[in-house]
Amino acid sequence: MSNENGSIPVRAAGWRILVEPVEVKRETDGGIALPEEAIRAQEHLRYIGRVVDVGELAYAGDRFKPHPNATLKPWCKIGDTVAFGRYAGQEVIAHVCGEAKRYRLINDDEVLAVVNDPAAIVTPL
């Protein structure tokens, strides 16, 4: 498997998955700066991101098979939005079109969930 359009300067190797975390909004669409409380309320979104590349060995290990003859179904694919642990993986910063973008390289077994609607994820009060 490889990234969706080839424009990402980093590729996931082995059993790794490259995720582009959701950006935390620091201002409104109109350009008004959000208060710190509103920014903190979005911090949980740093652990949700879109899968942009999947290594060739991801989900190929025996630990993903319920029994030896089972066929494997990957937990996620390129384009999916996933949740991962706060301390999962390694942060990677790459320049894309002249701008620094943050990515996270995580192991295939660090995907906690596939998120159907990222906007529906909220922090506990």
Secondary structure, 3 states (H helix, E strand, C coil): CCCCCCCCCCCCCCCEEEEEECCCCCECCCCCECCHHHHHCCHHHHHEEEEEEECCCCCCCHHHCCCCCCCCCCCCCCCCEEEECCCCCEEEEEEECCEEEEEEEEEHHHEEEECCCHHHCCCCC
